[in-house]
Amino acid sequence: MPKMKTNSSAKKRFSITGTGKIARKNAYKSHILTKMSNKRKRALGQTSMVSDADMGNVKRMLCIGK
């Protein structure tokens, strides 16, 4: 059986932390930011963790064992 291929779009969007969690960037930070408060824009700049419900799909795309 051949090796699994990592999803190219997923490897650019997700990173694995030292504890094994998967970090992601927040949405809504690309354009039309004038109506958004500075506090909200700062918060969106931080990374978030992938939710438990989506963890299986992301791990499958990144070819990470369970």
Order of alpha helices (4+ residues) and beta strands (2+ residues): alpha-beta-beta-alpha-beta-alpha
